[in-house]
Amino acid sequence: MDLVFYVPGVILLVTAVLNLPGMRGYWRDPLMAASFCVLLIGAVVCILSAPPTIAVVNALTGIANFSAPLVYSGMSALSACYLVLMIAWRGGEPGRVARSSGLVIRVYALVVVGIVVLFGLADAPVERTRDLDTYYAGTPYMREMILLYLVAHTAATAALACMCLSWLRKVRDLTRTGLALIAVGVLFDLSYQIAKYLAIGARWQGHDWDFLSTSVSPPLVAVAGVTVAAGFALPRVGPTAAANFRAWRRSRLLRPLWLEMRDLRTPVADTHWWDLPVVRLVQQEIAILDGILVCSPYLDNEVGRTACSALRAQTALPAPAPGAPYPHPSSGGRRVPDHAEIVAEAAMLAVARTRVSAGPDAERPSDVGRLRSVAQPHLMVALARALSSSPLVAEARQRATRQRTPDA
């Protein structure tokens, strides 16, 4: 049961830490600051709300139920951050945005002060780590503290829902998806609040519906917190995450080609395991193109024609005319290379790489070719695949190795 609090807390905390480097120099941006505060405060509140953490905090402070105003104040601050973030996200006239944000901050600062004052006035000597809301539902000042927190939280949720729904019809793409996630999170949050109100109301009527507060509400508010945070983060993080995923996938597909070329020239800058995939991909492609440039004087059209003829013979397709340059004249240098021509270029590159390894005395071909497949991203991937998987390429490489070391 305690994992309901700790798992979302850890997720939000890790996300906040990962976003910390990007905050450098942007602390004065309300949108960036509110985004970071939502993640950080949400993580802290989730962790502080877990019963084991509540017991530890109470023991360290020596005050029974000290965690109650701490958690309620954190939840109130989180509500304020949600509203400030939505106001900053929607934008508008800077003065209006600043005034609206300032009003929200002042109102919820008063709520936090009220929570602390009411707890100080209350008599709550019995520690309750799981059912404080219902156990003290009828205790003077504790009752008012609990209701102040719930009413402030409900007001923030209602305001967030109104802003979200009014804006949802006006936007598209990731912004719309983010707002939809926020709306879903708001529904979970409202369900959490209803469960709390029903449990407290039942106590006032002499009934025991504590399970609504102790068992039903915690997973609802945990899901709500993560979903709303994800909704705010998606439009800002989504494009970057998608770009890094595409870069990671392309980098993985180009790896065979990079392994062939990486030792021929030193990349512009070294990459590290912590670099983003987009950075690693750029350095990888630079190393590939530099390596191909080194190999270019050794690209043999005859090797390409041989490989192309062999593959087309296997698939019953026309082969290049004897003695024709590769690619053959029918392409006019404009047609996209087909699979056979890609395999032929991979064979040319593998042989050229072998000849480069022989040193400056390596024999240069009389009919130097060129690679068209490196001009387009998807063709470069096809070249890498052929380089690592084609039997014809492996055969051409072995033949070039034997010619290089005739005594082997």
JOVENJO-V308429 format. One line per field, one symbol per residue. ss: DSSP state (a for helix, b for strand, c for the rest). psi: psi as a letter, one per 40 degrees, with the letter a starting at -180 (. if undefined). A space follows every 10 residues. Layout:
ss = ???
psi = ???
This chain:
ss = ccaaaaaaaa aaaaaaaaaa aaacccccca aaaaaaaaaa aaaaaaaaac aaaaaaaaaa accccaaaaa aaaaaaaaaa aaaaaaaaaa cccaaaaaaa aaaaaaaaaa aaaaaaaaaa accccccccc caaaaccccc caaaaaaaaa aaaaaaaaaa aaaaaaaacc ccaaaaaaaa aaaaaaaaaa aaaaaaaaaa aaaaccccca aaaaaaaaaa aaaaaaaaaa aaaaaaaaaa aaaaaaaaaa aaaaaaaaaa accccccccc ccccccaaaa aaaaaaaaaa aaaaaaaacb aaaaaaaaaa aaaacccccc ccccccccaa acccccccaa aaaaaaaaaa aaaaaaaccc cccccccbcc ccaaacaaaa aaaaaaaaac aaaaaaaaaa aaaacccc
psi = dddddddddd dddddddded deeheedehd dddddddddd ddddddddeh dddddddddd dehhfddddd dddddddddd dddddddddd aahddddddd dddddddddd dddddddddd eihgehhhed fddddfdehi dddddddddd dddddddddd ddddddddee iibddddddd dddddddddd dddddddddd ddddeeigfd dddddddddd dddddddddd dddddddddd dddddddddd dddedddddd ededihidii iideiidddd dddddddddd ddddedeehh dddddddddd ddddefihii iheiihiidd deedihhadd dddddddddd dddddddeae eihiidghai hdeeehdddd dddddddeeh dddddddddd ddddgde.
